[in-house]
Structures are given as C-alpha cells and as structure tokens.
C-alpha cells in the first residue's frame, strides 16, 4: 500500500498580483462605475490555483499599510515609488472581502512585507516536511526556492524550481540575495554596484561564490567596474540586508 503524500501548501503573494492584474487588464468597471479590473484579475488567479491544487491548503498574503523594518534600516527604501493609483486602492478592500468569503486565510502583518510572511510560512512548512508552492511574480522570491519550495506564476504559466532559478538568473537560489545586492533594484531604491548588471553579478558569483568572498577580494577586480565595486563596499552589506527575505516573522 503506497503512502499518501501530503499535498503542497500554496502561498499567494497577493501584493505582487495586485499590481500585475491592474496593469494587465483594461480599466474595467461595474454598473456603479466602481473599478473592478484588479479584482477580476486577482480572484481569477486564486480560482485557477484552487483548480490546479484541489488538495492543497491555500493562504493569501498582502502587504500591510505603512512602513516596515526596511525603512528603519534605510530611510530611502522604496522612496522613488509613486503612490498607488486611486482606482487601484479602491479595489483592495473588495479583494480582501472576496478572499475571506471564499474561506481562504488572508494574512496582513504590520512592520514587515508580504515576502517576509511568505518566507516564514514556507520555512515553517518545510521544517515540518511539507512542500510549498509560492504563487508570485516577484523575482526576489527566487531566494526561497529549494528542493521543497518552488515558484509558480499563473499570469504566464511558468513554474520555477532550483534548475529554473539557475537558468533564469545564472546563479543558484542561495546566491540570489547576493546577486540582488550587487545589481541593486531601482524600483525599491536599493543601491547596488554602479554599472553592475546581471551578467557581471553572475560572473562574479560564479568565480567567488558569495558576496563576502567577493568583497574580501575586491582588489582583484580590474578596470572601472572594479573601482565601482570597491566604492560600494560600505553600502553592500546594507543592500544585502534589504534584499533578504525574513523567515522568522512572529
């Protein structure tokens, strides 16, 4: 008699899909002229997951309002981001209400981001021998991928395991944090190494394996890019900290 395996837990990055659904769909409205495009997109994505993972427990995570511990680490974190469009902001509460009406857990934790809540839940599940599927469009989540954690993007039907991360980014999942710290992130206003693109970061991590070793041997990097790296040595640990998803949220 074969032992029945526990179905994976599915964790939905609601905040990631909120913006993507809003930009992917036309500006739909209902009979009262209330905007509904993001509502339609996010709920359709969740229904798709319910269909694809009928045996799984599904939880949906959204960012809380207000600043997080990353703003305390770095005052300019996400400083360049424009404020949320009003017609999108109007759709958040209805989305939350529908998710609750569907009987799904909705998690919103202040002081941290949805990524950190998902990272913590994924860590707890895998520690208990349960596999995890994270539904997201956020590249930062690639750092959570392991033999027991994979990413799925229902907006383009892609699924990413360890090999998928290596194929897409050229680095292993455990190198993603260092990769993101080197490249930086304009949308989150995370400083990286000036003129260090994905190919350079990939090459450095292939040669030095991790950021700590690269920084210790920064004098070996020739040319202007080496100078840029050495000029970034003080800020890189902060960038690394900002890009690290927490797995210990209370």
VEXKETI-354311 format. One line per 4 residues: number of its first residue (from 1); their letters; for each residue x, y, z of N, C-alpha, C. Coordinates in steps of 0.02 Angstrom, whole numbers, padded with zeros to 5 digits. Layout:
// residues N
NUM> a> X Y Z X Y Z X Y Z | ...
//
This chain:
// residues 250
1> xxxx> 00043 -00060 00000 00000 00000 00000 00045 00062 00000 | 00034 00106 -00050 00076 00165 -00055 00052 00219 -00006 | 00101 00252 00025 00084 00304 00074 00063 00367 00037 | 00008 00397 00058 -00016 00458 00026 00028 00517 00046
5> xxxx> 00053 00553 -00005 00096 00610 00010 00054 00671 00026 | 00079 00713 00071 00044 00775 00090 00047 00824 00032 | -00009 00851 00009 -00007 00900 -00046 00030 00963 -00023 | 00061 00998 -00070 00098 01059 -00051 00051 01113 -00025
9> xxxx> 00077 01155 00018 00041 01216 00038 00054 01269 -00016 | 00002 01305 -00035 00009 01358 -00086 00003 01426 -00052 | 00055 01466 -00059 00057 01533 -00029 00053 01584 -00086 | 00004 01627 -00082 -00009 01675 -00136 00017 01744 -00117
13> xxxx> 00060 01772 -00158 00086 01839 -00148 00036 01889 -00177 | -00015 01905 -00137 -00069 01947 -00161 -00047 02015 -00184 | 00002 02044 -00150 00026 02111 -00169 00059 02112 -00237 | 00096 02058 -00252 00129 02052 -00317 00076 02050 -00373
17> xxxx> 00023 02010 -00362 -00027 02002 -00413 -00074 02062 -00419 | -00081 02099 -00365 -00125 02157 -00366 -00104 02206 -00421 | -00040 02224 -00421 -00014 02272 -00471 -00013 02241 -00541 | 00005 02177 -00544 00009 02146 -00610 -00059 02139 -00642
21> xxxx> -00109 02121 -00602 -00177 02115 -00628 -00203 02184 -00650 | -00187 02235 -00610 -00209 02303 -00626 -00182 02326 -00693 | -00118 02311 -00706 -00087 02334 -00768 -00101 02288 -00827 | -00119 02225 -00813 -00130 02177 -00867 -00200 02183 -00898
25> xxxx> -00248 02204 -00857 -00318 02207 -00881 -00338 02278 -00898 | -00387 02285 -00943 -00411 02353 -00958 -00447 02382 -00898 | -00459 02448 -00896 -00491 02479 -00838 -00566 02462 -00835 | -00580 02401 -00809 -00649 02378 -00805 -00686 02413 -00748
29> xxxx> -00753 02421 -00756 -00794 02448 -00702 -00860 02409 -00699 | -00893 02413 -00641 -00959 02381 -00635 -01014 02432 -00651 | -01076 02413 -00639 -01133 02456 -00658 -01134 02521 -00618 | -01100 02521 -00559 -01097 02582 -00519 -01033 02622 -00534
33> xxxx> -00998 02602 -00586 -00936 02635 -00608 -00879 02627 -00558 | -00882 02576 -00515 -00826 02561 -00472 -00775 02520 -00511 | -00710 02534 -00504 -00659 02496 -00541 -00657 02423 -00518 | -00649 02376 -00566 -00651 02305 -00549 -00596 02263 -00583
37> xxxx> -00553 02295 -00622 -00503 02257 -00661 -00456 02216 -00617 | -00429 02247 -00564 -00382 02211 -00520 -00419 02156 -00482 | -00482 02170 -00462 -00522 02120 -00426 -00530 02059 -00470 | -00549 02070 -00532 -00560 02015 -00579 -00496 01974 -00588
41> xxxx> -00440 02009 -00597 -00376 01975 -00610 -00352 01934 -00551 | -00353 01964 -00491 -00327 01930 -00431 -00371 01870 -00414 | -00437 01878 -00414 -00482 01823 -00396 -00479 01767 -00448 | -00472 01785 -00512 -00465 01734 -00564 -00402 01693 -00552
45> xxxx> -00349 01727 -00532 -00285 01692 -00519 -00293 01643 -00460 | -00328 01665 -00407 -00338 01621 -00349 -00382 01561 -00367 | -00434 01574 -00407 -00477 01518 -00428 -00438 01468 -00471 | -00394 01494 -00510 -00351 01450 -00551 -00308 01405 -00506
49> xxxx> -00280 01434 -00454 -00240 01395 -00407 -00282 01342 -00371 | -00343 01361 -00353 -00388 01312 -00321 -00401 01253 -00367 | -00407 01269 -00432 -00419 01216 -00481 -00357 01173 -00492 | -00299 01206 -00494 -00236 01169 -00507 -00212 01130 -00446
53> xxxx> -00230 01153 -00386 -00207 01120 -00324 -00268 01104 -00279 | -00312 01061 -00303 -00375 01049 -00267 -00366 01020 -00197 | -00311 00986 -00185 -00300 00954 -00119 -00261 00999 -00071 | -00237 01055 -00096 -00191 01097 -00056 -00228 01148 -00014
57> xxxx> -00196 01165 00043 -00217 01223 00081 -00186 01285 00048 | -00227 01336 00039 -00204 01398 00007 -00212 01456 00056 | -00159 01497 00062 -00163 01558 00102 -00141 01617 00059 | -00172 01674 00069 -00158 01733 00029 -00127 01786 00075
61> xxxx> -00072 01816 00052 -00035 01865 00094 -00031 01932 00057 | -00048 01985 00093 -00043 02053 00066 00002 02094 00111 | 00032 02146 00080 00070 02195 00119 00023 02234 00164 | 00046 02251 00224 00008 02296 00268 00023 02368 00247
65> xxxx> -00020 02414 00267 -00007 02485 00255 00051 02508 00300 | 00085 02560 00279 00136 02589 00322 00205 02563 00308 | 00253 02590 00346 00323 02574 00336 00341 02508 00370 | 00398 02479 00348 00421 02416 00376 00490 02425 00407
69> xxxx> 00517 02371 00434 00583 02374 00465 00636 02394 00414 | 00623 02382 00349 00673 02401 00298 00679 02477 00292 | 00625 02513 00305 00628 02587 00305 00671 02611 00364 | 00670 02573 00419 00712 02591 00476 00786 02579 00460
73> xxxx> 00799 02526 00421 00868 02511 00400 00894 02563 00351 | 00849 02586 00307 00869 02629 00252 00811 02677 00237 | 00820 02739 00255 00766 02789 00251 00739 02796 00180 | 00782 02787 00130 00761 02797 00060 00733 02735 00027
77> xxxx> 00722 02682 00067 00693 02621 00039 00626 02635 00005 | 00621 02615 -00058 00560 02624 -00099 00540 02698 -00105 | 00587 02743 -00094 00571 02815 -00096 00550 02839 -00165 | 00572 02804 -00218 00556 02826 -00286 00488 02802 -00311
81> xxxx> 00456 02759 -00272 00393 02730 -00295 00337 02781 -00294 | 00299 02786 -00350 00241 02831 -00350 00187 02803 -00304 | 00143 02846 -00280 00088 02822 -00237 00040 02779 -00278 | 00004 02735 -00245 -00041 02689 -00279 -00097 02727 -00315
85> xxxx> -00112 02710 -00378 -00168 02743 -00412 -00233 02735 -00372 | -00273 02787 -00370 -00334 02787 -00329 -00382 02731 -00350 | -00387 02719 -00416 -00435 02667 -00438 -00410 02597 -00421 | -00346 02590 -00406 -00321 02525 -00381 -00332 02520 -00306
89> xxxx> -00318 02575 -00270 -00328 02575 -00197 -00400 02558 -00179 | -00447 02580 -00220 -00518 02567 -00207 -00536 02493 -00212 | -00494 02454 -00246 -00509 02383 -00258 -00480 02336 -00205 | -00437 02362 -00161 -00403 02319 -00113 -00452 02288 -00062
93> xxxx> -00494 02330 -00032 -00541 02303 00018 -00589 02252 -00012 | -00619 02266 -00071 -00662 02215 -00101 -00625 02148 -00115 | -00562 02153 -00135 -00523 02091 -00146 -00515 02053 -00081 | -00498 02089 -00027 -00491 02057 00038 -00557 02025 00059
97> xxxx> -00612 02060 00049 -00678 02034 00069 -00695 01970 00030 | -00681 01970 -00034 -00697 01911 -00076 -00654 01852 -00054 | -00589 01864 -00041 -00544 01809 -00020 -00570 01778 00045 | -00591 01821 00092 -00618 01795 00156 -00683 01756 00144
101> xxxx> -00725 01782 00099 -00788 01748 00083 -00776 01681 00049 | -00719 01674 00016 -00701 01610 -00015 -00676 01559 00037 | -00669 01583 00099 -00647 01538 00153 -00572 01529 00156 | -00535 01574 00125 -00461 01567 00125 -00431 01612 00178
105> xxxx> -00378 01590 00212 -00343 01633 00259 -00312 01693 00223 | -00322 01752 00251 -00292 01813 00224 -00246 01841 00277 | -00182 01848 00260 -00132 01869 00309 -00104 01937 00291 | -00107 01984 00338 -00079 02051 00329 -00044 02068 00395
109> xxxx> 00022 02071 00394 00061 02080 00455 00099 02147 00452 | 00087 02190 00500 00119 02256 00501 00194 02252 00515 | 00231 02301 00489 00302 02306 00503 00348 02264 00460 | 00318 02218 00422 00356 02176 00375 00320 02177 00308
113> xxxx> 00350 02145 00257 00318 02140 00192 00287 02071 00182 | 00244 02067 00133 00212 02002 00116 00266 01949 00105 | 00321 01969 00073 00377 01922 00060 00401 01889 00124 | 00407 01928 00177 00433 01902 00240 00384 01853 00273
117> xxxx> 00320 01868 00267 00269 01823 00294 00270 01757 00256 | 00274 01762 00189 00278 01702 00147 00341 01663 00161 | 00397 01698 00169 00461 01664 00184 00457 01626 00250 | 00424 01656 00300 00417 01624 00365 00372 01562 00361
121> xxxx> 00315 01569 00327 00270 01513 00320 00302 01456 00281 | 00340 01473 00228 00374 01423 00188 00425 01385 00231 | 00461 01423 00273 00512 01393 00317 00478 01346 00367 | 00423 01368 00396 00387 01327 00445 00361 01262 00413
125> xxxx> 00332 01269 00352 00304 01210 00318 00358 01159 00301 | 00413 01183 00271 00466 01136 00250 00500 01105 00311 | 00503 01143 00367 00530 01114 00429 00488 01056 00454 | 00424 01057 00435 00378 01004 00454 00368 00952 00399
129> xxxx> 00411 00955 00349 00410 00905 00296 00356 00916 00243 | 00330 00977 00239 00277 00992 00190 00306 01036 00135 | 00296 01016 00072 00319 01056 00015 00277 01119 00008 | 00306 01169 -00025 00273 01234 -00032 00277 01257 -00105
133> xxxx> 00221 01284 -00129 00219 01318 -00193 00202 01390 -00180 | 00245 01436 -00202 00232 01508 -00192 00209 01537 -00259 | 00150 01567 -00258 00124 01597 -00319 00140 01672 -00319 | 00184 01691 -00363 00209 01760 -00363 00238 01779 -00431
137> xxxx> 00247 01844 -00441 00283 01867 -00500 00346 01905 -00479 | 00364 01899 -00414 00418 01937 -00385 00484 01899 -00389 | 00534 01928 -00422 00598 01894 -00431 00635 01882 -00366 | 00623 01925 -00315 00657 01917 -00251 00642 01850 -00219
141> xxxx> 00583 01822 -00233 00562 01759 -00203 00605 01700 -00225 | 00644 01709 -00279 00687 01654 -00303 00736 01631 -00249 | 00751 01675 -00200 00797 01656 -00146 00767 01603 -00101 | 00701 01594 -00103 00668 01545 -00060 00664 01475 -00092
145> xxxx> 00680 01471 -00156 00673 01408 -00192 00723 01357 -00165 | 00698 01295 -00156 00740 01240 -00132 00713 01176 -00160 | 00737 01119 -00136 00710 01055 -00158 00636 01048 -00139 | 00613 01088 -00090 00545 01081 -00066 00503 01144 -00076
149> xxxx> 00531 01196 -00107 00495 01258 -00121 00504 01276 -00194 | 00448 01287 -00229 00451 01309 -00298 00406 01370 -00308 | 00417 01407 -00362 00377 01466 -00377 00333 01451 -00437 | 00273 01478 -00435 00228 01472 -00493 00199 01540 -00509
153> xxxx> 00195 01556 -00574 00168 01620 -00595 00109 01606 -00640 | 00048 01615 -00613 -00011 01597 -00652 -00025 01647 -00708 | 00010 01704 -00708 -00002 01753 -00762 00035 01734 -00826 | 00087 01694 -00821 00121 01672 -00883 00133 01596 -00883
157> xxxx> 00099 01561 -00836 00102 01488 -00833 00173 01460 -00825 | 00216 01496 -00790 00284 01471 -00779 00292 01444 -00709 | 00335 01393 -00702 00350 01365 -00637 00426 01362 -00630 | 00451 01379 -00572 00523 01384 -00563 00547 01344 -00503
161> xxxx> 00590 01294 -00518 00624 01256 -00465 00697 01278 -00462 | 00738 01240 -00428 00809 01260 -00422 00842 01268 -00490 | 00831 01221 -00535 00861 01225 -00602 00833 01285 -00640 | 00769 01300 -00629 00738 01358 -00662 00768 01423 -00640
165> xxxx> 00785 01428 -00575 00818 01489 -00549 00886 01497 -00583 | 00923 01443 -00586 00990 01445 -00617 00986 01464 -00690 | 00934 01437 -00723 00925 01452 -00795 00907 01525 -00806 | 00864 01552 -00763 00841 01621 -00773 00892 01673 -00751
169> xxxx> 00924 01662 -00693 00968 01713 -00665 01042 01697 -00672 | 01058 01634 -00688 01129 01615 -00695 01163 01603 -00628 | 01124 01603 -00574 01152 01590 -00507 01105 01541 -00470 | 01130 01510 -00417 01089 01465 -00377 01041 01505 -00332
173> xxxx> 00987 01473 -00308 00942 01508 -00263 00977 01538 -00202 | 01027 01502 -00175 01061 01527 -00115 01108 01586 -00131 | 01116 01602 -00196 01157 01660 -00216 01115 01720 -00236 | 01048 01711 -00237 01004 01764 -00261 01009 01828 -00220
177> xxxx> 01014 01822 -00154 01020 01882 -00111 01081 01922 -00131 | 01138 01889 -00139 01200 01924 -00158 01194 01953 -00228 | 01162 01916 -00273 01151 01939 -00341 01110 02004 -00341 | 01055 02004 -00303 01012 02063 -00299 01048 02122 -00267
181> xxxx> 01090 02108 -00217 01128 02162 -00184 01177 02194 -00233 | 01209 02154 -00275 01258 02181 -00323 01224 02221 -00378 | 01169 02195 -00404 01135 02228 -00460 01095 02289 -00436 | 01070 02286 -00374 01027 02339 -00348 00957 02334 -00378
185> xxxx> 00913 02376 -00354 00844 02375 -00377 00816 02446 -00378 | 00808 02473 -00438 00785 02542 -00445 00715 02551 -00417 | 00671 02501 -00426 00601 02508 -00404 00596 02510 -00328 | 00641 02475 -00293 00642 02476 -00220 00693 02526 -00193
189> xxxx> 00730 02558 -00239 00782 02606 -00221 00838 02573 -00179 | 00854 02510 -00196 00909 02475 -00162 00973 02488 -00201 | 01023 02518 -00168 01085 02533 -00204 01125 02469 -00220 | 01150 02464 -00280 01194 02409 -00299 01262 02437 -00317
193> xxxx> 01300 02398 -00354 01365 02422 -00380 01352 02458 -00446 | 01374 02520 -00451 01364 02560 -00511 01388 02521 -00573 | 01345 02518 -00624 01359 02485 -00688 01366 02409 -00684 | 01348 02380 -00626 01349 02307 -00620 01281 02280 -00641
197> xxxx> 01279 02250 -00700 01217 02219 -00725 01215 02145 -00706 | 01161 02112 -00727 01153 02041 -00711 01211 01997 -00734 | 01238 02011 -00793 01293 01968 -00819 01356 01975 -00776 | 01371 02036 -00755 01431 02046 -00713 01421 02013 -00645
201> xxxx> 01362 02022 -00615 01348 01991 -00550 01353 01915 -00554 | 01326 01888 -00608 01328 01816 -00619 01400 01791 -00625 | 01440 01828 -00662 01511 01809 -00672 01550 01812 -00606 | 01538 01864 -00567 01573 01870 -00503 01554 01814 -00455
205> xxxx> 01489 01798 -00452 01467 01747 -00405 01488 01677 -00428 | 01495 01669 -00493 01520 01606 -00519 01593 01596 -00498 | 01631 01652 -00498 01702 01648 -00481 01714 01648 -00405 | 01677 01690 -00368 01691 01699 -00297 01639 01666 -00251
209> xxxx> 01586 01641 -00279 01533 01603 -00245 01486 01645 -00202 | 01513 01692 -00163 01468 01733 -00122 01495 01804 -00115 | 01451 01847 -00090 01468 01919 -00086 01525 01932 -00037 | 01525 01896 00018 01577 01906 00069 01647 01894 00040
213> xxxx> 01654 01840 00002 01719 01824 -00029 01737 01875 -00082 | 01688 01895 -00122 01699 01945 -00174 01723 02011 -00143 | 01691 02032 -00089 01710 02094 -00056 01781 02090 -00027 | 01798 02033 00000 01864 02024 00030 01919 02025 -00023
217> xxxx> 01900 02007 -00085 01950 02004 -00139 01935 02055 -00194 | 01902 02109 -00174 01880 02160 -00222 01939 02191 -00261 | 01998 02190 -00230 02056 02220 -00264 02077 02179 -00325 | 02051 02119 -00332 02068 02077 -00391 02028 02097 -00453
221> xxxx> 01973 02135 -00444 01930 02154 -00500 01960 02215 -00534 | 01976 02207 -00598 02011 02259 -00635 01962 02309 -00666 | 01989 02364 -00689 01952 02413 -00728 01905 02456 -00687 | 01863 02494 -00724 01816 02540 -00693 01765 02504 -00649
225> xxxx> 01743 02445 -00672 01693 02407 -00633 01723 02384 -00566 | 01788 02369 -00565 01821 02352 -00503 01823 02411 -00455 | 01835 02469 -00484 01835 02531 -00445 01765 02544 -00415 | 01714 02533 -00458 01645 02541 -00434 01629 02492 -00378
229> xxxx> 01653 02431 -00384 01642 02382 -00331 01674 02405 -00266 | 01736 02427 -00269 01771 02449 -00209 01738 02510 -00178 | 01709 02553 -00220 01673 02612 -00195 01607 02593 -00161 | 01584 02531 -00173 01519 02509 -00147 01526 02464 -00085
233> xxxx> 01588 02451 -00064 01598 02403 -00010 01561 02421 00055 | 01555 02485 00069 01521 02505 00131 01446 02494 00128 | 01417 02504 00068 01343 02501 00061 01319 02430 00047 | 01361 02386 00021 01339 02319 00001 01308 02277 00057
237> xxxx> 01335 02278 00118 01302 02240 00171 01230 02263 00184 | 01218 02329 00178 01151 02355 00186 01106 02330 00130 | 01130 02333 00068 01092 02309 00011 01074 02235 00020 | 01122 02197 00045 01112 02126 00057 01057 02115 00109
241> xxxx> 01059 02156 00161 01009 02151 00214 00939 02169 00188 | 00935 02221 00147 00871 02244 00120 00839 02192 00073 | 00881 02154 00038 00855 02105 -00010 00841 02037 00022 | 00859 02029 00085 00849 01964 00119 00778 01958 00145
245> xxxx> 00743 01906 00121 00676 01892 00146 00682 01859 00214 | 00646 01886 00263 00648 01857 00331 00607 01793 00335 | 00631 01746 00375 00595 01683 00383 00577 01672 00457 | 00578 01726 00496 00566 01720 00568 00515 01771 00594
249> xx> 00467 01789 00551 00415 01836 00572 00371 01804 00626 | 00357 01841 00679 00315 01814 00733 00244 01799 00709
//
